């Protein structure tokens, strides 16, 4: 045993002078260190990538929304181009080989005969009329976003020929081109509507959850009244209020406002419940003692804490707004021509006889279903990634 120090003598100094290494107490592998040092955003991205269906859906939606920026270039025909010689023409098949030799993508020309008994047009391919499909070509003229005049297209029919990959409607307009043009309206109406819904939901729900009291009671009763009303009759009533003399653009924004006003209730309740739990936290009380205003506390301290949940909720709400616009337009109470949306295109298929003779007029339902499913899958992935520690 070492001798005890003399009374009054300084004690030995046992503090190490070596540089402090916070990771020296626990040895981690490279993979463990990568996760341990990752930020919240990195963890959310890694969790989201594990949801393969959500990742594919996100890529698909990104491609769709990028597509609507250049829809005039992608569409083979103009929005209102009529081919009076090919009314209700069925879809054409794309071929690559003709009589055993490779030609490239092409369609066969067609001849039309009228059945005098049923007045039904019958189209027959002409095997000797090969019409190659052109790419990066000049075609129907248009105004890009209504401003720049051009006639440049990604794909065009052969010169003097026709190419109706999804058939034509009762006026001889190309269904594929109109679906592409309709995507711009149907997809953007959901984004604008969710922006309005977000503002109303965060503001009203945030104030109700933060203030509480009488204001919270009034907001909750208002939300219960709105949620008790059937959605479709309420949409129809609000849409019927809009005068028929309004321009299509004004009606477009009117429909987005209607969809946003109706959809804010669910988001407001979610925001309220979160703020009721967070308003008692120490950092909120510290902000109050420092004199921060209510909008600053809600906007800078409370809402960012559950922004990931809000984003996931938005991806679930957008499909509802797209379906709402489609339903209203299909019933004739939403958007009106000359504006083109997927709902307006589906009005061509209201009659059972039309569906029986011209089933390709139902093709606009395919992008509606794909986009709705993609948003739902994306919402599931974002909701899981919002809490990466589970």
Secondary structure as GFF3:
##gff-version 3
##sequence-region A 1 390
A	DSSP	alpha_helix	30	36	.	.	.	ID=ss1
A	DSSP	alpha_helix	40	50	.	.	.	ID=ss2
A	DSSP	alpha_helix	52	67	.	.	.	ID=ss3
A	DSSP	three_ten_helix	68	70	.	.	.	ID=ss4
A	DSSP	alpha_helix	71	74	.	.	.	ID=ss5
A	DSSP	beta_strand	95	98	.	.	.	ID=ss6
A	DSSP	beta_strand	101	115	.	.	.	ID=ss7
A	DSSP	beta_strand	120	132	.	.	.	ID=ss8
A	DSSP	beta_strand	134	144	.	.	.	ID=ss9
A	DSSP	beta_strand	148	156	.	.	.	ID=ss10
A	DSSP	alpha_helix	175	211	.	.	.	ID=ss11
A	DSSP	alpha_helix	213	228	.	.	.	ID=ss12
A	DSSP	alpha_helix	231	241	.	.	.	ID=ss13
A	DSSP	alpha_helix	248	278	.	.	.	ID=ss14
A	DSSP	alpha_helix	282	289	.	.	.	ID=ss15
A	DSSP	alpha_helix	294	296	.	.	.	ID=ss16
A	DSSP	pi_helix	297	302	.	.	.	ID=ss17
A	DSSP	three_ten_helix	303	306	.	.	.	ID=ss18
A	DSSP	alpha_helix	307	330	.	.	.	ID=ss19
A	DSSP	alpha_helix	342	346	.	.	.	ID=ss20
A	DSSP	three_ten_helix	347	349	.	.	.	ID=ss21
A	DSSP	alpha_helix	352	357	.	.	.	ID=ss22
A	DSSP	three_ten_helix	359	362	.	.	.	ID=ss23
A	DSSP	alpha_helix	364	385	.	.	.	ID=ss24
###
